[in-house]
Amino acid sequence: MSAAPAPHTRELRTDVLVAGSGPGGLAAALTAVRFGHRVVLTEAADWPGGLLTAQAVPLADGHRVELDPVSPGYRDLRERIRDFYRRNYPLCPEPYADPLLDPGLSTTGHLSHEPRAALAVVRELLAPHLASGRLTVLLGHRPVAAGTDGDRVSAVTLEAADGSRLTVGAAYVVDATDLGDLLDLAGVEHVTGAESREETGEPHAADAADPLDQQPFSWVFALDHRPGEDHTVDRPAGYGRWADAFSWETAEPGGGPARPVPLFLHKPDEVPPWGAPPNDRWHQRRVLARSRHLPGTFDSDITLVDWEQTAYARLPLVGGGDGARARAEREAREQALSFLYWMQTRAPRHDGGRGYPELRLRPDVTGTADGFAMVPHIRESRRIRAEFTLLEQHLTAEARAGARGAETFADSVGTLRSRITLHPGTGGGPGLDLECLPFQLPLGALLPVRVENLLPAGRNAGATHVSAPALGGHAGQWGIGEAVGALVSYCLEHRLPPRAVRGSERRLTSFQNRLSDSLGLALDWPDRLRTGPVTSAGPLYATL
């Protein structure tokens, strides 16, 4: 029997290839094309937007994001989402006039929205650049190979759903994939899982390094609430083992003691106190609150299920051997579906009895046939071995006790306010929730130790298992992507490798001026904010 012929491979050439269109990839592509460069932006899913859309994880920033020196680009994204609702939804007068409109009134963030609202905004952001011809967007394309020439990535081969292939050569390659796939394909030095305390000096690092100790991932799904109807799904084949393995009536946020967290503490359409404990599940990721709209517009709220009970921690996504990733994704979906079945049949009701058969999957919300997100919500990636590695002791209030704020960096390319939240992962250890001081993003954490023209734009930046969650939220990924997009633009114009920008005080200052003057980025925190708390909301904010 003869082997099947290899699929025909087409070729394309561009200035910048951005693989992955989540917040980091989107920001990198928009920034590079804004400075006049040709960009190819790829996405494995059918929707651009990654975390915001295909993973169905709405913005989850704390309330301070409205007051902090946030990137103008990220603030524009947030305001466009609000404007989408004002332009298209019949809001009640009070929320319509609220400059801080929150369509979902979620207890997890202050701008909770449907994935398709973010999708509409992402398409708006891309539209003028598509029309100019400088931007090419390839949906349904995933990287499957990378060619290298010494310390440079010469080309990346993409595979479409029909098996056809396209090889893209680029002067610069940006890895914004969810798992840092290009780091593996191109042989870029990287780290997976947990480092040891001996290696990093971090107070909360593991006693021994474990590459397979990775944060759990989740398969998000969308629900509404239809009293008097029965939408119970078929009992999943593996329901018994998941029901036996978990106590789904309790939760352990941040690795704390188990406590009961009801599905509904309030009726689904009531507005709970914002972030005030005790809390319930329904309002944690509610993305449409019908009380915000004119009476009769909606029959139900809509919520996204991305809770502790759906966090899959049996197998790691990276490094588990042949077939491990596919098995992990199958099991994670089965776990999530089993939890839904439990909610519909066994969950304690707020009005007495057991089970909420009236909970209905909403495929239209996620753009899929079954109401589950297009791709899983991934919390941890491969991470580059960087010129500088961001550590716990640079960031946290605990480690910086007595210091005047977080560590300062002369090569700052932006500012962030976040928390370190590690969910109990595949290593079996407890979770972790640490307050970070407002901090700077150092350029050195974006530069691989060897490779010259590949840069990270997501959770794959130069950080550790402990510190990486501080960079992994929507704002963190956007900030990394924006800095990387500006960096490749600067390097293309000045014919310099990225390392040369950081290595020269004059060039670094010139690049930082571009960030400040052209993009309006703050590179340091005002003194009055430097030692301020990240948020008073605690672990419920830290669901990413």
C-alpha positions as CSV (number, residue, x, y, z in Angstrom):
1,M,0.0,0.0,0.0
2,S,1.4,3.4,-1.0
3,A,1.5,6.3,1.4
4,A,-0.9,9.1,1.0
5,P,0.6,12.1,-0.8
6,A,1.6,15.0,1.4
7,P,-0.9,17.9,1.3
8,H,0.1,20.7,-1.1
9,T,1.7,23.6,0.8
10,R,1.3,27.2,-0.4
11,E,3.7,30.0,0.7
12,L,3.2,33.5,1.9
13,R,5.6,36.3,3.0
14,T,5.0,39.0,5.5
15,D,6.7,41.4,8.0
16,V,5.2,39.9,11.1
17,L,3.4,36.6,11.7
18,V,1.3,36.5,14.9
19,A,0.1,33.0,15.8
20,G,-2.9,33.2,18.1
21,S,-5.5,35.9,18.2
22,G,-6.2,36.1,22.0
23,P,-5.8,39.5,23.8
24,G,-2.0,39.3,23.4
25,G,-2.0,38.3,19.8
26,L,-4.7,40.8,18.9
27,A,-2.8,43.6,20.6
28,A,0.5,42.7,18.9
29,A,-1.1,42.5,15.5
30,L,-3.0,45.8,15.8
31,T,0.1,47.6,17.1
32,A,2.4,46.3,14.4
33,V,-0.1,47.1,11.6
34,R,-0.8,50.5,13.1
35,F,2.9,51.4,12.5
36,G,2.5,50.4,8.9
37,H,3.8,46.8,8.8
38,R,2.3,43.8,7.0
39,V,0.9,41.3,9.5
40,V,-0.5,37.8,9.2
41,L,-2.7,36.9,12.2
42,T,-3.7,33.3,12.6
43,E,-6.2,31.6,14.9
44,A,-6.9,27.8,15.3
45,A,-10.5,28.4,16.2
46,D,-13.3,29.8,14.0
47,W,-13.6,33.0,16.0
48,P,-10.8,35.5,16.5
49,G,-10.3,36.8,20.0
50,G,-9.2,33.7,21.9
51,L,-9.8,34.1,25.7
52,L,-12.5,36.7,25.0
53,T,-14.5,34.7,22.4
54,A,-13.5,31.1,21.5
55,Q,-12.7,30.3,25.2
56,A,-15.8,32.2,26.5
57,V,-14.0,34.0,29.3
58,P,-15.2,37.6,29.6
59,L,-13.2,40.5,31.0
60,A,-12.5,39.9,34.7
61,D,-10.6,43.0,35.8
62,G,-11.2,44.5,39.2
63,H,-12.8,47.9,39.8
64,R,-9.4,49.6,39.9
65,V,-9.0,49.2,36.2
66,E,-11.3,52.2,35.7
67,L,-8.9,54.4,37.7
68,D,-5.4,53.0,37.0
69,P,-3.1,54.2,34.1
70,V,-4.4,51.5,31.8
71,S,-3.2,51.2,28.2
72,P,-5.4,53.4,25.9
73,G,-5.7,50.4,23.6
74,Y,-7.0,48.2,26.4
75,R,-9.3,50.9,27.6
76,D,-10.6,51.3,24.1
77,L,-11.4,47.6,23.9
78,R,-13.4,47.8,27.1
79,E,-15.3,50.9,26.0
80,R,-16.1,49.4,22.6
81,I,-17.7,46.4,24.4
82,R,-19.8,48.8,26.5
83,D,-20.8,50.7,23.3
84,F,-21.8,47.5,21.6
85,Y,-24.5,47.0,24.2
86,R,-25.6,50.6,24.1
87,R,-26.0,50.5,20.3
88,N,-27.6,47.1,20.0
89,Y,-29.5,46.2,23.3
90,P,-32.6,47.7,24.8
91,L,-31.0,48.7,28.1
92,C,-32.9,50.3,30.8
93,P,-32.2,54.1,31.2
94,E,-30.0,53.8,34.3
95,P,-27.5,51.2,32.9
96,Y,-27.6,52.9,29.5
97,A,-26.3,56.1,31.0
98,D,-23.8,54.5,33.3
99,P,-20.3,55.2,32.0
100,L,-19.2,52.0,33.8
101,L,-21.9,49.8,32.2
102,D,-21.7,46.1,33.2
103,P,-24.1,44.1,31.0
104,G,-23.8,41.0,33.2
105,L,-23.5,42.4,36.7
106,S,-21.1,39.6,37.5
107,T,-19.4,39.2,40.9
108,T,-16.1,38.2,39.2
109,G,-15.4,41.4,37.2
110,H,-16.8,44.8,36.4
111,L,-17.4,44.3,32.6
112,S,-18.9,40.9,32.1
113,H,-20.1,40.3,28.5
114,E,-21.2,37.6,26.1
115,P,-18.5,36.1,23.9
116,R,-20.3,37.3,20.7
117,A,-20.2,40.9,22.0
118,A,-16.4,40.6,22.2
119,L,-16.4,38.9,18.8
120,A,-18.2,41.9,17.2
121,V,-15.7,44.3,18.8
122,V,-12.7,42.2,17.7
123,R,-14.0,42.3,14.1
124,E,-14.5,46.0,14.3
125,L,-10.9,46.5,15.5
126,L,-9.6,44.3,12.6
127,A,-11.8,45.7,9.9
128,P,-10.0,48.9,8.8
129,H,-6.6,47.0,8.7
130,L,-8.2,44.2,6.6
131,A,-9.5,46.9,4.2
132,S,-6.0,48.5,3.9
133,G,-4.5,45.2,2.8
134,R,-1.8,45.3,5.5
135,L,-3.5,42.7,7.7
136,T,-4.4,39.1,6.7
137,V,-6.4,37.0,9.1
138,L,-6.4,33.2,8.8
139,L,-9.0,31.5,10.9
140,G,-9.1,27.8,11.4
141,H,-5.3,27.6,11.0
142,R,-2.9,26.1,13.6
143,P,0.9,25.9,13.5
144,V,2.2,22.4,12.9
145,A,5.9,23.0,12.0
146,A,8.5,25.7,12.1
147,G,11.7,26.1,10.1
148,T,14.8,27.6,11.6
149,D,18.0,29.1,10.4
150,G,20.5,29.3,13.2
151,D,19.0,31.5,15.9
152,R,16.1,32.7,13.7
153,V,12.7,31.2,12.9
154,S,12.6,31.4,9.1
155,A,9.0,30.2,8.5
156,V,6.0,28.6,10.2
157,T,3.7,26.0,8.5
158,L,0.0,26.3,9.3
159,E,-2.6,23.6,8.7
160,A,-6.2,24.3,8.0
161,A,-9.2,22.2,9.0
162,D,-9.3,20.6,5.5
163,G,-5.7,19.5,5.8
164,S,-4.3,22.1,3.4
165,R,-1.1,23.8,4.5
166,L,0.3,27.3,4.2
167,T,3.9,28.2,5.0
168,V,4.4,31.8,6.2
169,G,7.9,33.4,6.1
170,A,8.2,36.5,8.3
171,A,10.9,38.8,9.6
172,Y,9.4,38.4,13.1
173,V,7.2,35.7,14.6
174,V,5.0,36.3,17.6
175,D,3.8,33.3,19.6
176,A,0.4,34.1,21.1
177,T,-0.8,30.5,21.1
178,D,-2.5,29.3,24.3
179,L,0.2,26.7,25.1
180,G,3.2,28.4,23.5
181,D,3.1,25.9,20.7
182,L,5.7,27.7,18.6
183,L,8.3,27.5,21.4
184,D,8.1,23.7,21.0
185,L,7.9,23.6,17.2
186,A,10.9,26.0,16.7
187,G,13.1,24.6,19.5
188,V,13.0,27.8,21.5
189,E,14.4,27.2,25.0
190,H,11.4,27.1,27.4
191,V,10.1,25.8,30.8
192,T,6.9,23.8,31.6
193,G,5.3,23.2,34.9
194,A,6.7,24.1,38.3
195,E,10.2,25.2,39.1
196,S,11.9,24.4,42.4
197,R,12.4,26.8,45.3
198,E,16.1,26.2,45.0
199,E,16.0,27.3,41.4
200,T,13.9,30.5,41.7
201,G,14.2,31.4,45.4
202,E,10.4,32.0,45.5
203,P,8.9,31.5,48.9
204,H,5.9,29.6,47.4
205,A,7.8,27.6,44.8
206,A,7.7,23.8,45.0
207,D,10.3,21.8,47.0
208,A,11.2,20.0,43.8
209,A,10.8,21.0,40.1
210,D,8.0,19.2,38.3
211,P,7.4,19.9,34.6
212,L,4.1,18.1,34.8
213,D,2.7,20.2,37.6
214,Q,0.5,22.6,35.6
215,Q,-2.6,24.6,36.3
216,P,-5.9,23.0,35.5
217,F,-7.9,24.0,32.5
218,S,-11.6,24.2,31.9
219,W,-14.2,23.7,29.2
220,V,-16.6,26.6,29.7
221,F,-20.3,26.3,28.8
222,A,-23.2,28.7,28.6
223,L,-26.5,28.4,30.4
224,D,-29.8,30.2,30.8
225,H,-32.6,29.4,33.3
226,R,-36.1,28.3,32.1
227,P,-38.4,27.7,35.0
228,G,-41.0,24.9,34.4
229,E,-39.0,23.4,31.5
230,D,-36.8,20.2,31.5
231,H,-33.5,20.5,29.6
232,T,-31.7,17.7,31.4
233,V,-28.8,16.3,29.3
234,D,-28.2,12.6,28.9
235,R,-26.2,11.1,31.8
236,P,-22.6,11.2,30.7
237,A,-20.9,7.7,30.4
238,G,-18.3,8.7,32.9
239,Y,-20.6,10.5,35.3
240,G,-20.1,8.0,38.1
241,R,-16.3,8.5,38.4
242,W,-16.6,12.3,38.4
243,A,-19.4,12.4,40.9
244,D,-17.4,10.1,43.2
245,A,-14.2,12.1,42.8
246,F,-15.7,15.5,43.7
247,S,-17.8,17.1,46.4
248,W,-19.6,19.4,44.0
249,E,-21.5,21.2,46.8
250,T,-18.2,22.8,48.1
251,A,-15.4,24.8,46.5
252,E,-11.8,25.5,47.5
253,P,-11.0,28.9,46.0
254,G,-7.3,29.7,46.2
255,G,-6.7,26.4,48.0
256,G,-8.6,27.6,51.1
257,P,-10.8,25.4,53.3
258,A,-13.8,23.8,51.6
259,R,-17.0,25.7,52.1
260,P,-20.5,25.4,50.6
261,V,-21.2,27.6,47.6
262,P,-24.8,27.3,46.4
263,L,-25.7,27.5,42.8
264,F,-28.3,30.1,43.5
265,L,-28.3,32.2,46.6
266,H,-30.7,34.6,45.0
267,K,-33.2,34.1,42.3
268,P,-31.4,34.0,38.9
269,D,-32.7,37.4,37.8
270,E,-32.0,39.2,41.0
271,V,-29.0,41.4,41.4
272,P,-26.7,40.2,44.3
273,P,-24.5,42.6,46.3
274,W,-21.5,43.2,44.2
275,G,-18.8,40.8,45.2
276,A,-20.0,40.7,48.8
277,P,-19.9,37.2,50.5
278,P,-21.6,34.9,50.8
279,N,-21.7,34.4,47.1
280,D,-23.3,32.0,44.7
281,R,-22.3,30.4,41.4
282,W,-24.8,31.8,39.0
283,H,-23.7,35.4,39.4
284,Q,-19.9,34.7,39.3
285,R,-19.8,34.6,35.5
286,R,-23.2,36.0,34.6
287,V,-22.8,37.8,31.2
288,L,-26.3,39.0,30.6
289,A,-28.5,40.3,33.4
290,R,-32.1,40.6,32.2
291,S,-32.8,43.2,34.9
292,R,-30.5,45.6,33.0
293,H,-32.9,45.6,30.0
294,L,-36.4,46.8,29.2
295,P,-39.0,44.4,30.7
296,G,-39.9,41.5,28.4
297,T,-36.7,41.7,26.4
298,F,-35.1,38.6,27.8
299,D,-36.7,35.6,29.5
300,S,-33.6,34.7,31.5
301,D,-30.1,35.7,32.5
302,I,-27.2,34.0,30.7
303,T,-24.2,32.8,32.7
304,L,-20.9,31.1,31.8
305,V,-19.9,28.1,33.9
306,D,-16.2,28.4,34.6
307,W,-16.0,27.4,38.2
308,E,-13.8,25.3,40.5
309,Q,-16.0,22.3,39.8
310,T,-15.1,22.3,36.1
311,A,-11.3,22.8,36.6
312,Y,-9.7,19.7,35.2
313,A,-6.5,18.7,37.0
314,R,-5.9,15.0,36.2
315,L,-3.6,15.2,33.2
316,P,-1.3,18.1,32.0
317,L,-1.8,19.5,28.6
318,V,2.0,19.8,27.9
319,G,4.6,17.1,28.2
320,G,2.4,14.1,29.0
321,G,3.4,12.1,25.9
322,D,1.6,11.0,22.8
323,G,-2.2,11.4,23.0
324,A,-2.2,12.9,26.5
325,R,-3.5,16.3,25.3
326,A,-6.4,14.8,23.4
327,R,-7.2,12.6,26.3
328,A,-7.1,15.5,28.8
329,E,-9.4,17.6,26.6
330,R,-11.9,14.7,26.3
331,E,-11.9,14.1,30.0
332,A,-12.2,17.8,30.8
333,R,-15.3,18.1,28.6
334,E,-16.8,14.9,30.3
335,Q,-16.1,16.4,33.7
336,A,-17.8,19.7,32.8
337,L,-20.8,17.8,31.2
338,S,-21.0,15.6,34.3
339,F,-21.2,18.7,36.5
340,L,-24.0,20.1,34.4
341,Y,-25.9,16.8,34.8
342,W,-25.3,17.0,38.5
343,M,-26.7,20.6,38.6
344,Q,-29.7,19.5,36.7
345,T,-30.4,16.4,38.8
346,R,-28.7,16.7,42.2
347,A,-27.8,20.2,43.1
348,P,-29.5,21.6,46.3
349,R,-32.2,24.1,45.2
350,H,-32.5,27.5,46.6
351,D,-36.2,26.9,47.1
352,G,-35.8,23.3,48.5
353,G,-35.4,19.9,46.8
354,R,-32.7,18.8,44.4
355,G,-31.8,19.5,40.9
356,Y,-32.4,22.3,38.3
357,P,-33.6,20.6,35.2
358,E,-34.6,24.1,33.9
359,L,-30.9,24.9,33.2
360,R,-30.5,25.0,29.5
361,L,-27.3,25.0,27.3
362,R,-27.0,27.9,25.0
363,P,-25.1,27.0,21.8
364,D,-25.8,30.3,20.2
365,V,-23.8,32.1,22.9
366,T,-20.6,30.0,22.3
367,G,-21.0,29.6,18.5
368,T,-21.0,25.8,18.8
369,A,-23.5,23.0,18.4
370,D,-23.5,22.0,22.0
371,G,-23.2,25.2,24.1
372,F,-19.6,24.5,25.1
373,A,-16.8,26.9,24.2
374,M,-14.9,26.3,20.9
375,V,-11.7,25.6,22.8
376,P,-10.8,25.1,26.4
377,H,-9.9,27.9,28.8
378,I,-6.2,27.3,29.4
379,R,-4.4,28.8,32.4
380,E,-0.8,27.8,31.9
381,S,1.5,27.7,28.9
382,R,5.1,26.8,28.1
383,R,7.2,29.8,29.1
384,I,10.3,31.1,27.4
385,R,13.7,31.0,29.1
386,A,14.1,34.7,29.1
387,E,16.9,37.3,29.5
388,F,15.1,38.2,32.7
389,T,12.6,36.1,34.6
390,L,9.8,37.7,36.6
391,L,9.6,36.1,40.1
392,E,7.2,36.1,43.0
393,Q,9.6,38.2,45.1
394,H,9.5,41.0,42.5
395,L,5.8,41.4,42.9
396,T,3.9,40.3,46.0
397,A,3.1,42.4,49.0
398,E,4.2,39.5,51.3
399,A,7.7,39.2,49.7
400,R,8.1,43.0,49.4
401,A,7.1,43.8,53.0
402,G,9.0,47.0,54.0
403,A,9.9,47.9,50.4
404,R,8.5,50.9,48.6
405,G,6.3,49.0,46.2
406,A,7.1,46.2,43.7
407,E,10.5,45.9,42.1
408,T,11.3,48.6,39.7
409,F,12.7,47.9,36.2
410,A,14.7,50.3,34.1
411,D,13.5,48.4,31.0
412,S,9.8,48.8,31.8
413,V,7.4,48.5,28.8
414,G,4.2,48.9,30.7
415,T,2.3,48.6,34.1
416,L,0.0,46.0,35.5
417,R,-2.2,45.4,38.5
418,S,-3.0,41.8,39.2
419,R,-2.9,38.9,41.6
420,I,-1.1,35.6,41.7
421,T,-3.7,32.9,41.7
422,L,-2.7,29.3,41.3
423,H,-5.5,26.8,41.1
424,P,-4.9,23.3,42.6
425,G,-3.2,21.7,39.5
426,T,-2.0,18.4,38.1
427,G,0.8,18.1,40.7
428,G,-1.8,17.6,43.4
429,G,-0.7,20.5,45.6
430,P,-2.9,23.2,47.1
431,G,-3.9,26.4,45.4
432,L,-2.4,29.8,46.1
433,D,-3.7,33.3,46.1
434,L,-1.3,36.2,46.7
435,E,-1.7,40.0,46.6
436,C,0.6,41.7,44.2
437,L,1.7,45.3,44.4
438,P,1.2,47.4,41.2
439,F,4.2,46.5,39.1
440,Q,6.1,47.2,35.9
441,L,6.5,44.8,32.9
442,P,10.2,44.4,32.2
443,L,11.3,44.1,28.5
444,G,13.8,41.4,29.5
445,A,10.9,39.0,30.3
446,L,9.8,39.2,26.6
447,L,13.2,38.3,25.1
448,P,14.2,34.6,24.7
449,V,17.8,33.9,25.7
450,R,18.9,32.8,22.2
451,V,16.3,33.1,19.4
452,E,16.4,36.5,17.8
453,N,13.1,37.0,16.0
454,L,10.5,35.1,18.0
455,L,8.7,36.8,20.8
456,P,5.9,35.8,23.3
457,A,2.6,37.5,23.5
458,G,0.6,35.7,26.2
459,R,1.1,33.4,29.1
460,N,4.4,32.2,27.6
461,A,6.5,35.2,28.7
462,G,9.5,35.0,31.0
463,A,7.9,34.1,34.3
464,T,7.6,31.1,36.6
465,H,4.9,28.7,37.5
466,V,4.2,30.9,40.6
467,S,4.5,34.4,39.0
468,A,3.1,33.7,35.5
469,P,-0.6,34.1,36.7
470,A,0.1,37.8,37.4
471,L,0.7,38.2,33.6
472,G,-2.0,35.9,32.4
473,G,-5.2,37.9,32.7
474,H,-6.8,39.9,29.9
475,A,-5.0,43.1,30.7
476,G,-1.7,41.3,31.2
477,Q,-1.8,39.5,27.9
478,W,-2.9,42.7,26.1
479,G,0.0,44.6,27.7
480,I,2.5,42.0,26.6
481,G,1.1,41.9,23.1
482,E,1.1,45.7,22.8
483,A,4.7,45.9,23.9
484,V,5.8,43.1,21.5
485,G,4.0,44.7,18.6
486,A,5.7,48.0,19.2
487,L,9.0,46.2,19.6
488,V,8.9,44.4,16.3
489,S,7.9,47.5,14.6
490,Y,10.8,49.5,16.1
491,C,13.2,46.7,15.2
492,L,12.0,46.5,11.6
493,E,12.4,50.3,11.2
494,H,15.8,50.5,12.8
495,R,17.1,47.1,11.5
496,L,18.0,46.0,15.0
497,P,17.4,42.7,16.9
498,P,15.3,43.0,20.0
499,R,18.2,42.2,22.3
500,A,20.1,45.3,20.9
501,V,17.2,47.6,22.0
502,R,17.4,46.4,25.6
503,G,21.2,46.3,25.5
504,S,21.7,50.0,24.7
505,E,20.5,52.7,27.1
506,R,20.0,55.1,24.2
507,R,18.0,52.7,22.1
508,L,16.0,51.5,25.1
509,T,15.1,55.2,25.9
510,S,14.1,55.8,22.3
511,F,11.9,52.7,22.3
512,Q,10.3,53.6,25.6
513,N,9.6,57.1,24.2
514,R,7.7,55.4,21.4
515,L,5.6,53.5,23.9
516,S,4.8,56.6,25.8
517,D,4.4,59.1,23.0
518,S,2.8,57.0,20.3
519,L,0.8,54.5,22.3
520,G,0.2,56.5,25.5
521,L,1.5,53.8,27.7
522,A,2.5,54.5,31.3
523,L,5.9,52.9,32.2
524,D,5.7,53.5,35.9
525,W,3.1,53.9,38.6
526,P,2.5,57.2,40.4
527,D,3.8,57.2,43.9
528,R,0.2,57.4,45.3
529,L,-0.6,54.0,43.6
530,R,2.7,52.2,43.9
531,T,1.8,50.5,47.3
532,G,-1.9,50.3,46.9
533,P,-3.7,47.0,47.2
534,V,-4.6,45.1,44.1
535,T,-8.2,44.5,45.0
536,S,-10.3,43.9,48.1
537,A,-12.4,41.3,46.4
538,G,-10.2,38.4,47.2
539,P,-10.1,35.0,45.3
540,L,-13.4,35.5,43.5
541,Y,-11.7,38.0,41.3
542,A,-9.0,35.5,40.5
543,T,-10.8,33.0,38.4
544,L,-8.4,33.1,35.4
